[in-house]
Amino acid sequence: MTRPIDPLIDRVLIDEAQLDARVTAMAAQISAHYQAQGNLVLVGILKGSFIFMADLARRLTIPHRIEFMALSSYGDLSTSSGEVRMMLDLRRPVAGEHVLLVEDIVDTGLTLQYLIENFRARHALSVANCVLLSKPERRKVQVQVDYLGFEIPDVWVVGYGLDYAERFRTLPYIGVLSPSVYLNS
Ligand code: PRP
């Protein structure tokens, strides 16, 4: 197991080798599914998905293009405001393409629900999602996750793209944040 380097991380929940193996397996599954379909576009949801997106996309063995969308629901707070806001839309439309939404985490499900609704109007051939982490205990709305990396308990996780108040995104593992960080802020 990788040792946590940052003293503000209580423990490593998912280490680099586990992330690598799971992302590789997800990419193989996605490649197999979309191989015969063509016209695949990955839509990474910023900011949290940027590292997962980069690793997943590089492991796909089928042609695809990349888009990004930025949403925000948390700001710098540790609890969701419940309101999803679009900060940046797609650069090119996705009509006539198969869309795969790429998310770092599903917590309440409000963001994914918003995305699924939002993409209904965009005339994509299909819309599916690929999510690295899911906290089922936190769900407020039921959403279908099509490709899931890991189910995790209700702990504050950072690293591999996920932040706490914009910190810790570039840790190479998924770590559990020490409660001292958010209890003292
Ligand atoms: C996080 C995460 C998801 C969303 C999930 O984004 O990246 O998009 O929250 O939470 P939900 O299921 O409760 O809606 P955040 O708003 O923290 O922005 P970030 O990705 O830029 O860090």
py3Dmol code that shows the C-alpha trace and the ligand (Angstrom):
import py3Dmol

protein = """\
ATOM      1  CA  MET A   1       0.000   0.000   0.000  1.00  0.00           C
ATOM      2  CA  THR A   2       1.265   3.476  -0.902  1.00  0.00           C
ATOM      3  CA  ARG A   3       2.103   5.525   2.181  1.00  0.00           C
ATOM      4  CA  PRO A   4       0.309   8.844   2.492  1.00  0.00           C
ATOM      5  CA  ILE A   5       2.806  11.650   2.085  1.00  0.00           C
ATOM      6  CA  ASP A   6       0.624  14.518   3.154  1.00  0.00           C
ATOM      7  CA  PRO A   7       0.104  14.692   6.936  1.00  0.00           C
ATOM      8  CA  LEU A   8      -3.425  15.986   6.324  1.00  0.00           C
ATOM      9  CA  ILE A   9      -4.411  12.665   4.752  1.00  0.00           C
ATOM     10  CA  ASP A  10      -5.641  10.099   7.297  1.00  0.00           C
ATOM     11  CA  ARG A  11      -5.258   7.054   5.057  1.00  0.00           C
ATOM     12  CA  VAL A  12      -5.057   5.891   1.481  1.00  0.00           C
ATOM     13  CA  LEU A  13      -8.441   4.536   0.406  1.00  0.00           C
ATOM     14  CA  ILE A  14      -7.493   3.537  -3.161  1.00  0.00           C
ATOM     15  CA  ASP A  15      -3.823   3.368  -4.083  1.00  0.00           C
ATOM     16  CA  GLU A  16      -2.160   4.006  -7.446  1.00  0.00           C
ATOM     17  CA  ALA A  17      -2.021   0.350  -8.455  1.00  0.00           C
ATOM     18  CA  GLN A  18      -5.717  -0.149  -7.703  1.00  0.00           C
ATOM     19  CA  LEU A  19      -6.608   2.980  -9.687  1.00  0.00           C
ATOM     20  CA  ASP A  20      -4.466   1.868 -12.600  1.00  0.00           C
ATOM     21  CA  ALA A  21      -5.986  -1.618 -12.698  1.00  0.00           C
ATOM     22  CA  ARG A  22      -9.568  -0.406 -12.429  1.00  0.00           C
ATOM     23  CA  VAL A  23      -9.223   2.387 -15.005  1.00  0.00           C
ATOM     24  CA  THR A  24      -7.579  -0.075 -17.406  1.00  0.00           C
ATOM     25  CA  ALA A  25     -10.469  -2.534 -16.942  1.00  0.00           C
ATOM     26  CA  MET A  26     -13.065   0.210 -17.435  1.00  0.00           C
ATOM     27  CA  ALA A  27     -11.337   1.379 -20.612  1.00  0.00           C
ATOM     28  CA  ALA A  28     -11.375  -2.178 -21.980  1.00  0.00           C
ATOM     29  CA  GLN A  29     -15.074  -2.538 -21.218  1.00  0.00           C
ATOM     30  CA  ILE A  30     -15.875   0.827 -22.835  1.00  0.00           C
ATOM     31  CA  SER A  31     -13.713   0.078 -25.880  1.00  0.00           C
ATOM     32  CA  ALA A  32     -15.477  -3.258 -26.385  1.00  0.00           C
ATOM     33  CA  HIS A  33     -18.911  -1.681 -26.085  1.00  0.00           C
ATOM     34  CA  TYR A  34     -18.322   1.265 -28.419  1.00  0.00           C
ATOM     35  CA  GLN A  35     -16.136  -0.530 -30.966  1.00  0.00           C
ATOM     36  CA  ALA A  36     -19.026  -1.207 -33.339  1.00  0.00           C
ATOM     37  CA  GLN A  37     -20.851   2.056 -32.646  1.00  0.00           C
ATOM     38  CA  GLY A  38     -18.417   4.728 -33.895  1.00  0.00           C
ATOM     39  CA  ASN A  39     -18.636   8.495 -33.268  1.00  0.00           C
ATOM     40  CA  LEU A  40     -17.730   8.423 -29.581  1.00  0.00           C
ATOM     41  CA  VAL A  41     -17.202  11.643 -27.653  1.00  0.00           C
ATOM     42  CA  LEU A  42     -15.981  11.682 -24.061  1.00  0.00           C
ATOM     43  CA  VAL A  43     -17.311  14.617 -22.070  1.00  0.00           C
ATOM     44  CA  GLY A  44     -15.202  15.258 -18.990  1.00  0.00           C
ATOM     45  CA  ILE A  45     -16.913  17.155 -16.195  1.00  0.00           C
ATOM     46  CA  LEU A  46     -14.464  19.672 -14.750  1.00  0.00           C
ATOM     47  CA  LYS A  47     -12.743  20.076 -12.623  1.00  0.00           C
ATOM     48  CA  GLY A  48     -12.751  16.811 -10.695  1.00  0.00           C
ATOM     49  CA  SER A  49     -12.584  14.480 -13.707  1.00  0.00           C
ATOM     50  CA  PHE A  50      -9.440  15.848 -15.332  1.00  0.00           C
ATOM     51  CA  ILE A  51      -7.007  13.170 -14.180  1.00  0.00           C
ATOM     52  CA  PHE A  52      -9.457  10.258 -14.513  1.00  0.00           C
ATOM     53  CA  MET A  53     -10.381  11.534 -17.983  1.00  0.00           C
ATOM     54  CA  ALA A  54      -6.740  11.696 -19.089  1.00  0.00           C
ATOM     55  CA  ASP A  55      -5.969   8.184 -17.856  1.00  0.00           C
ATOM     56  CA  LEU A  56      -9.199   6.643 -19.191  1.00  0.00           C
ATOM     57  CA  ALA A  57      -8.950   8.284 -22.624  1.00  0.00           C
ATOM     58  CA  ARG A  58      -5.349   7.143 -23.092  1.00  0.00           C
ATOM     59  CA  ARG A  59      -6.359   3.545 -22.414  1.00  0.00           C
ATOM     60  CA  LEU A  60      -9.227   3.451 -24.921  1.00  0.00           C
ATOM     61  CA  THR A  61      -8.392   1.425 -28.013  1.00  0.00           C
ATOM     62  CA  ILE A  62     -11.095   2.992 -30.203  1.00  0.00           C
ATOM     63  CA  PRO A  63     -11.288   6.413 -31.905  1.00  0.00           C
ATOM     64  CA  HIS A  64     -12.913   9.132 -29.827  1.00  0.00           C
ATOM     65  CA  ARG A  65     -12.885  12.866 -29.378  1.00  0.00           C
ATOM     66  CA  ILE A  66     -12.704  14.882 -26.179  1.00  0.00           C
ATOM     67  CA  GLU A  67     -14.936  17.626 -24.852  1.00  0.00           C
ATOM     68  CA  PHE A  68     -15.153  19.252 -21.452  1.00  0.00           C
ATOM     69  CA  MET A  69     -17.924  20.861 -19.484  1.00  0.00           C
ATOM     70  CA  ALA A  70     -17.503  22.649 -16.183  1.00  0.00           C
ATOM     71  CA  LEU A  71     -20.182  22.413 -13.527  1.00  0.00           C
ATOM     72  CA  SER A  72     -20.147  23.453  -9.953  1.00  0.00           C
ATOM     73  CA  SER A  73     -22.361  22.625  -7.026  1.00  0.00           C
ATOM     74  CA  TYR A  74     -20.048  22.744  -4.031  1.00  0.00           C
ATOM     75  CA  GLY A  75     -17.895  25.845  -4.247  1.00  0.00           C
ATOM     76  CA  ASP A  76     -15.428  25.685  -1.386  1.00  0.00           C
ATOM     77  CA  LEU A  77     -17.905  24.125   0.986  1.00  0.00           C
ATOM     78  CA  SER A  78     -17.841  20.521   2.108  1.00  0.00           C
ATOM     79  CA  THR A  79     -21.567  20.072   1.623  1.00  0.00           C
ATOM     80  CA  SER A  80     -23.520  20.431  -1.590  1.00  0.00           C
ATOM     81  CA  SER A  81     -25.552  23.573  -2.107  1.00  0.00           C
ATOM     82  CA  GLY A  82     -27.936  21.343  -4.057  1.00  0.00           C
ATOM     83  CA  GLU A  83     -27.747  23.759  -6.967  1.00  0.00           C
ATOM     84  CA  VAL A  84     -25.866  22.741 -10.103  1.00  0.00           C
ATOM     85  CA  ARG A  85     -24.467  25.566 -12.214  1.00  0.00           C
ATOM     86  CA  MET A  86     -22.914  25.339 -15.670  1.00  0.00           C
ATOM     87  CA  MET A  87     -19.673  27.284 -15.788  1.00  0.00           C
ATOM     88  CA  LEU A  88     -18.466  26.137 -19.233  1.00  0.00           C
ATOM     89  CA  ASP A  89     -20.383  24.446 -22.034  1.00  0.00           C
ATOM     90  CA  LEU A  90     -19.173  22.112 -24.805  1.00  0.00           C
ATOM     91  CA  ARG A  91     -17.141  23.667 -27.587  1.00  0.00           C
ATOM     92  CA  ARG A  92     -18.807  21.588 -30.311  1.00  0.00           C
ATOM     93  CA  PRO A  93     -22.308  20.072 -30.403  1.00  0.00           C
ATOM     94  CA  VAL A  94     -22.719  16.320 -29.907  1.00  0.00           C
ATOM     95  CA  ALA A  95     -25.724  15.705 -32.176  1.00  0.00           C
ATOM     96  CA  GLY A  96     -25.241  12.399 -34.006  1.00  0.00           C
ATOM     97  CA  GLU A  97     -22.536  11.165 -31.636  1.00  0.00           C
ATOM     98  CA  HIS A  98     -22.419   8.677 -28.769  1.00  0.00           C
ATOM     99  CA  VAL A  99     -21.734  10.625 -25.568  1.00  0.00           C
ATOM    100  CA  LEU A 100     -19.900   9.187 -22.595  1.00  0.00           C
ATOM    101  CA  LEU A 101     -19.980  11.528 -19.592  1.00  0.00           C
ATOM    102  CA  VAL A 102     -16.867  11.167 -17.435  1.00  0.00           C
ATOM    103  CA  GLU A 103     -17.251  12.069 -13.758  1.00  0.00           C
ATOM    104  CA  ASP A 104     -14.961  11.691 -10.769  1.00  0.00           C
ATOM    105  CA  ILE A 105     -17.671  11.081  -8.177  1.00  0.00           C
ATOM    106  CA  VAL A 106     -21.419  10.664  -7.683  1.00  0.00           C
ATOM    107  CA  ASP A 107     -22.489  11.823  -4.256  1.00  0.00           C
ATOM    108  CA  THR A 108     -26.081  13.113  -3.973  1.00  0.00           C
ATOM    109  CA  GLY A 109     -26.604  12.328  -7.681  1.00  0.00           C
ATOM    110  CA  LEU A 110     -27.842  15.864  -8.398  1.00  0.00           C
ATOM    111  CA  THR A 111     -25.025  16.674 -10.821  1.00  0.00           C
ATOM    112  CA  LEU A 112     -25.440  13.466 -12.815  1.00  0.00           C
ATOM    113  CA  GLN A 113     -29.203  13.930 -12.874  1.00  0.00           C
ATOM    114  CA  TYR A 114     -28.685  17.464 -14.207  1.00  0.00           C
ATOM    115  CA  LEU A 115     -26.302  16.175 -16.876  1.00  0.00           C
ATOM    116  CA  ILE A 116     -28.617  13.397 -18.038  1.00  0.00           C
ATOM    117  CA  GLU A 117     -31.480  15.906 -18.333  1.00  0.00           C
ATOM    118  CA  ASN A 118     -29.265  18.473 -20.051  1.00  0.00           C
ATOM    119  CA  PHE A 119     -28.053  16.001 -22.691  1.00  0.00           C
ATOM    120  CA  ARG A 120     -31.590  14.887 -23.602  1.00  0.00           C
ATOM    121  CA  ALA A 121     -31.992  18.053 -25.650  1.00  0.00           C
ATOM    122  CA  ARG A 122     -28.677  17.719 -27.506  1.00  0.00           C
ATOM    123  CA  HIS A 123     -29.752  14.988 -29.972  1.00  0.00           C
ATOM    124  CA  ALA A 124     -26.901  12.617 -29.196  1.00  0.00           C
ATOM    125  CA  LEU A 125     -27.221   9.053 -30.518  1.00  0.00           C
ATOM    126  CA  SER A 126     -26.817   7.837 -26.953  1.00  0.00           C
ATOM    127  CA  VAL A 127     -25.775   9.219 -23.577  1.00  0.00           C
ATOM    128  CA  ALA A 128     -24.045   7.042 -20.990  1.00  0.00           C
ATOM    129  CA  ASN A 129     -21.827   7.815 -18.027  1.00  0.00           C
ATOM    130  CA  CYS A 130     -18.608   6.584 -16.534  1.00  0.00           C
ATOM    131  CA  VAL A 131     -17.934   7.434 -12.897  1.00  0.00           C
ATOM    132  CA  LEU A 132     -14.809   6.666 -10.887  1.00  0.00           C
ATOM    133  CA  LEU A 133     -16.308   6.819  -7.383  1.00  0.00           C
ATOM    134  CA  SER A 134     -19.795   6.468  -5.943  1.00  0.00           C
ATOM    135  CA  LYS A 135     -21.012   7.126  -2.407  1.00  0.00           C
ATOM    136  CA  PRO A 136     -24.359   5.283  -2.363  1.00  0.00           C
ATOM    137  CA  GLU A 137     -25.105   6.346   1.238  1.00  0.00           C
ATOM    138  CA  ARG A 138     -25.239   9.990   0.168  1.00  0.00           C
ATOM    139  CA  ARG A 139     -27.713   9.656  -2.691  1.00  0.00           C
ATOM    140  CA  LYS A 140     -30.632  12.129  -2.747  1.00  0.00           C
ATOM    141  CA  VAL A 141     -31.857  11.216  -6.229  1.00  0.00           C
ATOM    142  CA  GLN A 142     -31.643   7.871  -7.972  1.00  0.00           C
ATOM    143  CA  VAL A 143     -29.382   7.951 -11.016  1.00  0.00           C
ATOM    144  CA  GLN A 144     -28.083   5.119 -13.137  1.00  0.00           C
ATOM    145  CA  VAL A 145     -24.304   4.760 -13.232  1.00  0.00           C
ATOM    146  CA  ASP A 146     -23.307   2.866 -16.387  1.00  0.00           C
ATOM    147  CA  TYR A 147     -19.580   2.287 -15.739  1.00  0.00           C
ATOM    148  CA  LEU A 148     -18.419   2.501 -12.125  1.00  0.00           C
ATOM    149  CA  GLY A 149     -14.904   2.349 -10.733  1.00  0.00           C
ATOM    150  CA  PHE A 150     -15.408   1.955  -6.978  1.00  0.00           C
ATOM    151  CA  GLU A 151     -18.150   2.226  -4.390  1.00  0.00           C
ATOM    152  CA  ILE A 152     -16.801   4.047  -1.356  1.00  0.00           C
ATOM    153  CA  PRO A 153     -18.090   4.866   2.145  1.00  0.00           C
ATOM    154  CA  ASP A 154     -19.245   8.332   3.183  1.00  0.00           C
ATOM    155  CA  VAL A 155     -15.829   9.818   3.934  1.00  0.00           C
ATOM    156  CA  TRP A 156     -14.261  12.988   2.507  1.00  0.00           C
ATOM    157  CA  VAL A 157     -11.983  11.836  -0.293  1.00  0.00           C
ATOM    158  CA  VAL A 158      -9.338  13.836  -2.161  1.00  0.00           C
ATOM    159  CA  GLY A 159      -6.685  13.178  -4.778  1.00  0.00           C
ATOM    160  CA  TYR A 160      -6.696  11.910  -8.373  1.00  0.00           C
ATOM    161  CA  GLY A 161      -8.601  15.058  -9.374  1.00  0.00           C
ATOM    162  CA  LEU A 162     -10.768  15.475  -6.267  1.00  0.00           C
ATOM    163  CA  ASP A 163     -10.226  18.455  -4.023  1.00  0.00           C
ATOM    164  CA  TYR A 164     -10.972  20.000  -0.703  1.00  0.00           C
ATOM    165  CA  ALA A 165     -11.206  23.792  -1.226  1.00  0.00           C
ATOM    166  CA  GLU A 166      -9.044  23.378  -4.373  1.00  0.00           C
ATOM    167  CA  ARG A 167      -6.301  21.486  -2.519  1.00  0.00           C
ATOM    168  CA  PHE A 168      -5.039  17.917  -2.906  1.00  0.00           C
ATOM    169  CA  ARG A 169      -6.233  17.388  -6.535  1.00  0.00           C
ATOM    170  CA  THR A 170      -2.854  16.118  -7.687  1.00  0.00           C
ATOM    171  CA  LEU A 171      -2.287  13.438  -5.071  1.00  0.00           C
ATOM    172  CA  PRO A 172      -1.699  10.224  -7.073  1.00  0.00           C
ATOM    173  CA  TYR A 173      -4.057   8.192  -4.859  1.00  0.00           C
ATOM    174  CA  ILE A 174      -7.557   8.605  -3.405  1.00  0.00           C
ATOM    175  CA  GLY A 175      -7.030   9.572   0.208  1.00  0.00           C
ATOM    176  CA  VAL A 176      -9.311  10.166   3.165  1.00  0.00           C
ATOM    177  CA  LEU A 177      -8.958  13.745   4.341  1.00  0.00           C
ATOM    178  CA  SER A 178      -8.188  14.226   7.998  1.00  0.00           C
ATOM    179  CA  PRO A 179     -11.286  15.653   9.741  1.00  0.00           C
ATOM    180  CA  SER A 180      -8.951  18.219  11.328  1.00  0.00           C
ATOM    181  CA  VAL A 181      -8.848  20.009   7.959  1.00  0.00           C
ATOM    182  CA  TYR A 182     -12.569  20.645   7.627  1.00  0.00           C
ATOM    183  CA  LEU A 183     -13.344  20.889  11.344  1.00  0.00           C
ATOM    184  CA  ASN A 184     -10.828  23.709  11.690  1.00  0.00           C
ATOM    185  CA  SER A 185     -11.882  25.691   8.614  1.00  0.00           C
TER     186      SER A 185
END
"""
ligand_1 = """\
22
PRP
C -18.195 17.346 -7.538
C -17.932 16.188 -8.491
C -19.258 15.994 -9.167
C -20.259 16.438 -8.127
C -20.909 15.251 -7.506
O -18.011 18.540 -8.228
O -16.919 16.482 -9.417
O -19.368 16.771 -10.336
O -19.540 17.186 -7.137
O -21.744 15.594 -6.451
P -23.299 15.338 -6.438
O -23.542 13.907 -6.851
O -23.683 15.591 -5.000
O -23.963 16.308 -7.366
P -17.706 19.935 -7.516
O -18.951 20.762 -7.541
O -17.057 19.690 -6.204
O -16.709 20.641 -8.509
P -15.245 20.195 -9.000
O -15.395 18.928 -9.811
O -14.848 21.369 -9.843
O -14.356 20.007 -7.796
"""
view = py3Dmol.view(width=600, height=400)
view.addModel(protein, "pdb")
view.setStyle({"model": 0}, {"cartoon": {"style": "trace"}})
view.addModel(ligand_1, "xyz")
view.setStyle({"model": 1}, {"stick": {}})
view.zoomTo()
view.show()
